[in-house]
């Protein structure tokens, strides 16, 4: 079996992308096999006062205190 198109280290993780909504959308779309993921709503979390982005993939994301994206409730 050929591994010509697979390079080690090419994978990207959620915490590796820029803390911008556009970067999150691009990352999630890529992870969703190219099917566009979009923001359904945005709210402010009562306990942290951070923006929580509810996405069309059914998960919600926020930028943590370390400046990196994370999945949240």
HELIX and SHEET records of a PDB file:
HELIX    1   1 UNK A   14  UNK A   16  5                                   3    
HELIX    2   2 UNK A   21  UNK A   31  1                                  11    
SHEET    1   A 4 UNK A  39  UNK A  44  0                                        
SHEET    2   A 4 UNK A  51  UNK A  55 -1                                        
SHEET    3   A 4 UNK A  60  UNK A  63 -1                                        
SHEET    4   A 4 UNK A  69  UNK A  72 -1                                        
END                                                                             
